């Protein structure tokens, strides 16, 4: 195997597959990146127990400036190899496999010889045999991930809650995440996608998928197998394992009738909660309190160790019963950031029942739920 190509272009591909490579794996070869050279171009593969990423750099890609002298394949220690390539002196470099799986890396006057592993010993990626396929615009996939993945559970005690539940019924794709203290649900209409889908994808996989999608990508093909899902663009394949088990029925958690309703501009409310949480974070109890009455709406943060803050909030409109409710400001901040620059309605039943947040514009296609904190 021998190839010369543009260093910067190669590093971008390498960074993408490195997202799937862990130094903590029990299978030594998986700490490496598989490099496969054919007459069509260069394929890079990285994998761990949860995700696998394969990218393809075409010989016709002008930026790559690729000159192929001999095809072949090798596995190289990913972390070490990427550090070498990053620090090479010239814009192009040459990669050549010499005897005993050793690899010669040259650029300008610098030359490295590193030990590789036989590519035949690298585990094969799953073969896709499925009729369950969806095509989704990349922009929508990124939006879905940003609006749900922050609410997955970080605790392995209930593994199913560490994932995002995706279902497709009646041309509606619904993504839900909850850690049992908060919930975020996004619904997206998809045209003429017939199959019913019911899967749970690990939140960590979706975060890495979002980071791996290039800005020029437009469409993403999603294929579902028995215990794997494959996301595919023109130049990348991203495999993730699926979580096993039954996701809780979250529909019944979302209330439909309320006693108090208030509308806020998201940036203004977010800024106020960030100020209140400056103090709440210093104390033992990380909570802030919202008081809604006919006269005004006030946010309180109190930490006996440090001090207290109170702020009258600007709101768009308010209706219903007066209310005092306490909640974790971090949950509220994460929820508000997912909405972006818009106006939302927050609807309450009582001080001890979960409350919902929804955009005032648009039908109920994005809803979040937060459980309050009980105080004496």
PAZAMAR-847777 format. One record per residue (C-alpha): y, z negated, x negated; residue number from 1; residue in one letter. Coordinates in steps of 0.05 Angstrom, whole numbers, plus 32768, in hexadecimal, padded with zeros to 4 digits. Each point is the difference from the previous one (the first is absolute). Last residue first. Example, Ala and Ser with C-alpha at 12.3 -4.5 7.8 and 13.67 -1.06 7.14 Angstrom:
BEGIN
NODE     py     pz     px   pos   code
NODE   7FEB   7F71   7EEF     2      S
NODE   7FBB   7FF3   801B     1      A
***
This chain:
BEGIN
NODE     py     pz     px   pos   code
NODE   81C3   7BDC   833C   376      X
NODE   7FFC   8045   7FE4   375      X
NODE   7FCE   8037   8012   374      X
NODE   8009   803E   7FD5   373      X
NODE   8007   8041   8027   372      X
NODE   7FCB   8037   8001   371      X
NODE   801D   8045   7FF1   370      X
NODE   7FF0   8041   8023   369      X
NODE   8016   8046   7FED   368      X
NODE   8004   803F   802A   367      X
NODE   8008   8049   7FF0   366      X
NODE   7FEE   8036   8033   365      X
NODE   801D   7FDB   803C   364      X
NODE   802E   803A   8014   363      X
NODE   803B   8014   7FD6   362      X
NODE   8042   7FDC   7FF4   361      X
NODE   8006   7FB4   8007   360      X
NODE   7FD0   7FF8   7FC5   359      X
NODE   7FCD   7FCA   800D   358      X
NODE   7FF6   7FB7   7FEA   357      X
NODE   7FD1   7FD2   8025   356      X
NODE   7FFA   7FB4   8008   355      X
NODE   7FC2   7FD4   7FF9   354      X
NODE   8000   7FC3   802D   353      X
NODE   8016   7FBA   7FEB   352      X
NODE   804B   8003   800D   351      X
NODE   7FF7   8028   8040   350      X
NODE   7FF7   8047   801A   349      X
NODE   802C   8025   7FCE   348      X
NODE   8016   8048   7FF8   347      X
NODE   8023   801C   7FC3   346      X
NODE   8021   8044   800C   345      X
NODE   8010   802A   7FC4   344      X
NODE   803A   802A   7FE7   343      X
NODE   7FF7   802E   7FC4   342      X
NODE   8005   8004   7FB4   341      X
NODE   7FB9   7FF5   7FE9   340      X
NODE   7FCA   7FE7   802F   339      X
NODE   7FCE   7FEB   7FCA   338      X
NODE   8036   7FD6   7FDE   337      X
NODE   8006   7FD7   8040   336      X
NODE   7FB6   7FED   8001   335      X
NODE   7FFF   7FEC   7FB7   334      X
NODE   803F   7FD5   800B   333      X
NODE   7FE3   7FDF   803D   332      X
NODE   7FBF   7FEE   7FDE   331      X
NODE   8026   7FE4   7FC5   330      X
NODE   802D   7FD8   802F   329      X
NODE   7FC5   7FD7   801C   328      X
NODE   8013   7FEE   8047   327      X
NODE   8023   7FCC   802B   326      X
NODE   8015   800B   8049   325      X
NODE   8038   7FE3   802B   324      X
NODE   800A   8022   8043   323      X
NODE   8032   800B   8038   322      X
NODE   7FE2   8029   8039   321      X
NODE   800B   804A   800D   320      X
NODE   802F   8035   7FE3   319      X
NODE   8022   8012   7FBE   318      X
NODE   8028   803B   7FE7   317      X
NODE   8014   8022   7FBF   316      X
NODE   7FFD   7FC3   7FD3   315      X
NODE   802E   7FE1   7FCC   314      X
NODE   7FE1   7FC0   7FE5   313      X
NODE   8021   7FBC   7FF8   312      X
NODE   7FE9   7FE4   7FBE   311      X
NODE   7FE4   7FBD   7FEB   310      X
NODE   7FEA   7FE8   7FBB   309      X
NODE   7FE1   7FC0   7FE8   308      X
NODE   7FF8   7FD7   7FC1   307      X
NODE   7FD3   7FFB   7FC3   306      X
NODE   7FC8   7FCE   8008   305      X
NODE   8006   7FF8   804C   304      X
NODE   7FFA   804C   8006   303      X
NODE   801E   801E   803E   302      X
NODE   800E   8047   8016   301      X
NODE   8021   800C   8043   300      X
NODE   800F   8041   8025   299      X
NODE   8030   7FFD   803B   298      X
NODE   8007   802A   803F   297      X
NODE   803C   7FF0   802C   296      X
NODE   801B   7FE9   8042   295      X
NODE   7FC8   8011   8030   294      X
NODE   7FCD   7FE2   7FD0   293      X
NODE   7FD1   8018   7FCA   292      X
NODE   7FEE   7FD3   7FC5   291      X
NODE   7FD8   801E   7FC6   290      X
NODE   7FE0   7FD1   7FCF   289      X
NODE   7FEA   800D   7FB8   288      X
NODE   7FBF   7FEA   7FE0   287      X
NODE   7FE3   7FF8   7FBA   286      X
NODE   7FEE   7FB7   8004   285      X
NODE   7FFC   7FDE   7FBC   284      X
NODE   8046   8014   7FED   283      X
NODE   801E   8032   7FD0   282      X
NODE   7FEA   803D   8028   281      X
NODE   8024   7FE6   803D   280      X
NODE   8042   7FFF   7FD9   279      X
NODE   8003   8049   7FEC   278      X
NODE   7FDC   800F   8041   277      X
NODE   8040   7FFA   8028   276      X
NODE   8023   8035   7FD6   275      X
NODE   7FC6   8031   8006   274      X
NODE   7FFE   7FF2   804A   273      X
NODE   804A   8013   8006   272      X
NODE   7FF6   8040   7FD8   271      X
NODE   7FC5   8014   802B   270      X
NODE   8027   7FF4   8040   269      X
NODE   803A   802C   7FE8   268      X
NODE   7FD2   8038   7FE6   267      X
NODE   7FD6   8000   8041   266      X
NODE   8038   8005   8033   265      X
NODE   7FEC   7FCE   8034   264      X
NODE   7FEA   7FFF   8049   263      X
NODE   7FEB   7FC2   8027   262      X
NODE   7FCC   7FF1   8036   261      X
NODE   7FEA   7FBF   801F   260      X
NODE   7FCB   7FF2   8035   259      X
NODE   7FCC   8035   7FEF   258      X
NODE   7FC8   8028   8021   257      X
NODE   7FD1   8031   7FDD   256      X
NODE   7FE1   7FD6   7FC9   255      X
NODE   7FDB   8020   7FC5   254      X
NODE   7FC2   7FD7   7FEE   253      X
NODE   7FD3   8025   8031   252      X
NODE   8009   8040   7FDA   251      X
NODE   7FE8   7FE0   7FBF   250      X
NODE   7FB6   8005   800E   249      X
NODE   7FE5   7FE4   7FBE   248      X
NODE   7FE6   8033   7FCD   247      X
NODE   7FB4   8004   8000   246      X
NODE   7FDD   8001   7FBD   245      X
NODE   7FFE   802A   7FC1   244      X
NODE   803D   8012   7FD8   243      X
NODE   8005   8049   7FEC   242      X
NODE   7FFA   8018   7FB8   241      X
NODE   8038   802B   7FE7   240      X
NODE   8001   8047   7FE4   239      X
NODE   803F   8025   7FEA   238      X
NODE   7FF9   804A   7FF0   237      X
NODE   803C   8021   7FE0   236      X
NODE   801D   8046   7FF3   235      X
NODE   8006   8020   8044   234      X
NODE   7FFF   7FBE   8025   233      X
NODE   7FC3   7FD8   8014   232      X
NODE   7FF5   7FBB   801E   231      X
NODE   7FB6   7FED   8001   230      X
NODE   7FE5   7FC6   8028   229      X
NODE   7FC0   7FDB   7FEE   228      X
NODE   7FCB   7FD6   8023   227      X
NODE   7FE0   8033   802E   226      X
NODE   802F   803A   7FF2   225      X
NODE   8046   800D   8018   224      X
NODE   802A   803B   7FE8   223      X
NODE   804C   7FFD   7FFD   222      X
NODE   8026   803F   7FEE   221      X
NODE   8047   7FF4   7FE8   220      X
NODE   8039   8030   800A   219      X
NODE   8043   8008   7FDE   218      X
NODE   7FF9   7FEE   7FB7   217      X
NODE   803F   800E   7FD7   216      X
NODE   8013   7FB6   7FF9   215      X
NODE   7FBC   7FEF   7FE3   214      X
NODE   7FD0   7FD0   8022   213      X
NODE   7FE3   7FCE   7FCF   212      X
NODE   802D   7FC5   8013   211      X
NODE   7FED   8006   8049   210      X
NODE   7FB7   8004   7FEE   209      X
NODE   8006   7FC2   7FD5   208      X
NODE   801E   7FD8   803A   207      X
NODE   7FCA   801C   802F   206      X
NODE   7FC8   7FEA   7FD1   205      X
NODE   801E   7FBA   7FFB   204      X
NODE   8003   7FFA   804D   203      X
NODE   7FB5   800E   8004   202      X
NODE   7FF1   8035   8035   201      X
NODE   7FE2   7FEB   8043   200      X
NODE   7FE2   8037   802B   199      X
NODE   7FFB   8017   8049   198      X
NODE   8009   804A   800B   197      X
NODE   7FF5   8029   803F   196      X
NODE   7FFD   804A   7FF2   195      X
NODE   802F   8031   8021   194      X
NODE   803E   800A   7FD6   193      X
NODE   8028   8030   802C   192      X
NODE   8045   7FE5   7FF0   191      X
NODE   8009   7FBD   7FE0   190      X
NODE   802C   7FCB   8022   189      X
NODE   8010   7FC6   7FD3   188      X
NODE   7FF8   7FB6   8012   187      X
NODE   8015   7FC9   7FD0   186      X
NODE   7FEA   7FB7   8005   185      X
NODE   8016   7FC5   7FD6   184      X
NODE   7FE4   7FBA   800A   183      X
NODE   8013   7FBB   7FE9   182      X
NODE   7FDE   7FBD   7FF5   181      X
NODE   7FB8   801A   8009   180      X
NODE   8005   802A   7FC0   179      X
NODE   800C   803E   802A   178      X
NODE   8001   804C   7FF5   177      X
NODE   7FFC   8036   8035   176      X
NODE   8001   804C   7FFB   175      X
NODE   7FFB   8029   8040   174      X
NODE   7FF6   804C   8000   173      X
NODE   800A   801B   8046   172      X
NODE   7FE0   8043   8012   171      X
NODE   7FD9   7FDF   8039   170      X
NODE   7FE0   7FCE   7FD1   169      X
NODE   8007   7FF8   7FB5   168      X
NODE   7FF7   7FBC   7FE1   167      X
NODE   8018   7FE4   7FBE   166      X
NODE   7FF8   7FB6   7FED   165      X
NODE   8025   7FEF   7FC0   164      X
NODE   7FD9   7FD4   7FD0   163      X
NODE   8002   7FB9   7FE4   162      X
NODE   7FF0   7FE8   8047   161      X
NODE   7FB7   8018   7FFA   160      X
NODE   7FF7   7FD3   7FC2   159      X
NODE   800A   7FBF   8027   158      X
NODE   7FFC   7FCB   7FC9   157      X
NODE   8019   8035   7FCF   156      X
NODE   8048   7FEA   800A   155      X
NODE   803A   8030   7FF6   154      X
NODE   8000   8013   804A   153      X
NODE   8020   8042   8014   152      X
NODE   8048   7FFD   8019   151      X
NODE   8020   8026   7FC6   150      X
NODE   7FD1   803C   800E   149      X
NODE   801E   8010   8044   148      X
NODE   8043   8023   7FFF   147      X
NODE   7FFD   8019   7FB8   146      X
NODE   7FBA   801D   800A   145      X
NODE   8012   8024   8041   144      X
NODE   8040   801C   7FE1   143      X
NODE   7FDA   801A   7FC3   142      X
NODE   7FCD   8021   802D   141      X
NODE   8038   801E   802B   140      X
NODE   8022   801F   7FC3   139      X
NODE   7FBD   801B   7FE7   138      X
NODE   7FF8   8028   8041   137      X
NODE   7FBC   7FF2   801F   136      X
NODE   7FC1   802C   8004   135      X
NODE   7FC5   7FDC   801D   134      X
NODE   7FB6   8008   7FF2   133      X
NODE   7FC1   7FE3   801F   132      X
NODE   7FCE   8038   7FF8   131      X
NODE   7FE2   7FE0   7FC2   130      X
NODE   7FDA   800D   7FC1   129      X
NODE   802D   7FEF   7FC6   128      X
NODE   7FD9   7FF5   7FC0   127      X
NODE   800E   7FBC   7FE2   126      X
NODE   801A   7FFF   7FB8   125      X
NODE   7FCB   8004   7FC9   124      X
NODE   7FFB   7FC6   7FCF   123      X
NODE   8011   8011   7FB7   122      X
NODE   7FC2   8005   7FD4   121      X
NODE   8006   804C   7FFB   120      X
NODE   8047   7FF6   7FE3   119      X
NODE   7FE2   7FE6   7FBE   118      X
NODE   802F   7FCB   7FE5   117      X
NODE   803C   8008   7FD1   116      X
NODE   8012   7FE3   7FBC   115      X
NODE   8045   800E   7FE6   114      X
NODE   801C   802C   7FC8   113      X
NODE   804B   8001   7FFE   112      X
NODE   802F   8034   7FDF   111      X
NODE   804A   7FFE   7FF8   110      X
NODE   8025   8038   7FDB   109      X
NODE   8012   8027   803E   108      X
NODE   7FD0   7FEA   8037   107      X
NODE   7FB6   7FF5   7FF5   106      X
NODE   7FCA   7FDB   8027   105      X
NODE   7FBA   8007   7FE3   104      X
NODE   7FC9   7FE6   802D   103      X
NODE   7FBD   7FE3   7FEA   102      X
NODE   7FC6   800C   802E   101      X
NODE   7FD0   8002   7FC5   100      X
NODE   801E   8041   7FE2    99      X
NODE   8046   801A   8012    98      X
NODE   8022   8000   8044    97      X
NODE   8046   801E   7FF9    96      X
NODE   8041   7FEC   8022    95      X
NODE   803F   8023   7FE9    94      X
NODE   8047   7FE8   800D    93      X
NODE   8041   801C   8019    92      X
NODE   8046   7FE2   8003    91      X
NODE   7FFA   7FE4   7FB9    90      X
NODE   7FFF   7FB9   7FE3    89      X
NODE   7FC5   7FDF   8024    88      X
NODE   8011   7FBC   801E    87      X
NODE   7FEC   800B   8048    86      X
NODE   7FC0   8023   7FEB    85      X
NODE   7FEA   7FC4   7FD7    84      X
NODE   8011   7FCD   8036    83      X
NODE   7FDA   802A   8033    82      X
NODE   7FC2   8001   7FD4    81      X
NODE   8000   7FB4   7FF6    80      X
NODE   8006   7FF1   804A    79      X
NODE   7FCD   8035   8016    78      X
NODE   7FC7   7FF9   7FCE    77      X
NODE   7FEA   8049   7FFE    76      X
NODE   7FC9   8024   8027    75      X
NODE   7FEF   8048   7FEA    74      X
NODE   7FF7   8045   801E    73      X
NODE   7FFA   8049   7FEA    72      X
NODE   8026   8042   7FFD    71      X
NODE   8016   8022   7FBE    70      X
NODE   8042   801F   7FEC    69      X
NODE   802B   7FF1   803D    68      X
NODE   804A   8007   7FF7    67      X
NODE   8028   7FDB   8034    66      X
NODE   804C   8005   8009    65      X
NODE   7FFC   7FC7   8032    64      X
NODE   8044   8010   801E    63      X
NODE   7FE8   8047   800F    62      X
NODE   7FC6   7FE9   802B    61      X
NODE   7FCF   803A   7FFB    60      X
NODE   7FCD   7FD8   7FD8    59      X
NODE   7FFF   7FD1   803C    58      X
NODE   8006   7FB5   7FF9    57      X
NODE   7FCF   7FDE   802F    56      X
NODE   8001   7FB7   8014    55      X
NODE   7FC6   7FD2   8012    54      X
NODE   800A   7FB9   8019    53      X
NODE   7FCA   7FCE   8010    52      X
NODE   800A   7FBF   8027    51      X
NODE   7FDB   7FC0   800E    50      X
NODE   7FCC   7FF4   7FC9    49      X
NODE   802B   8020   7FCB    48      X
NODE   800F   8049   7FF0    47      X
NODE   8029   8031   7FD7    46      X
NODE   7FF6   804B   7FFD    45      X
NODE   8028   8037   7FDD    44      X
NODE   7FF2   804A   800C    43      X
NODE   801E   8035   7FD1    42      X
NODE   8006   804A   800E    41      X
NODE   7FDF   803D   801E    40      X
NODE   7FD8   8011   7FC1    39      X
NODE   7FE2   7FBB   8005    38      X
NODE   8015   7FBF   7FDD    37      X
NODE   7FE8   7FBC   8017    36      X
NODE   8021   7FC0   7FEB    35      X
NODE   7FE1   7FBF   801A    34      X
NODE   802D   7FC4   7FF8    33      X
NODE   7FE1   7FC0   7FE4    32      X
NODE   7FFA   7FB8   8017    31      X
NODE   7FCB   801C   802F    30      X
NODE   7FD1   800C   7FC4    29      X
NODE   7FFA   7FB5   7FF7    28      X
NODE   7FE2   7FF1   8045    27      X
NODE   8011   7FB7   800E    26      X
NODE   8049   8013   800E    25      X
NODE   803B   7FD3   7FEB    24      X
NODE   8028   8035   7FDA    23      X
NODE   800B   8024   8042    22      X
NODE   800B   804B   800A    21      X
NODE   8015   8019   8044    20      X
NODE   804B   8000   7FF2    19      X
NODE   7FEF   8023   7FBE    18      X
NODE   7FF2   8040   8028    17      X
NODE   804A   8008   8010    16      X
NODE   801A   7FEC   7FBB    15      X
NODE   7FD2   8034   7FE0    14      X
NODE   801C   8038   802C    13      X
NODE   8047   7FED   7FED    12      X
NODE   7FEC   7FF9   7FB6    11      X
NODE   7FE4   8048   8000    10      X
NODE   8043   801C   8018     9      X
NODE   8025   7FDA   7FCA     8      X
NODE   7FD1   8015   7FC8     7      X
NODE   8000   804B   800C     6      X
NODE   7FBC   801E   7FEE     5      X
NODE   7FCE   8013   7FCA     4      X
NODE   7FB6   8002   8011     3      X
NODE   7FBD   7FFA   7FDB     2      X
NODE   7FBC   7FED   801B     1      X
***
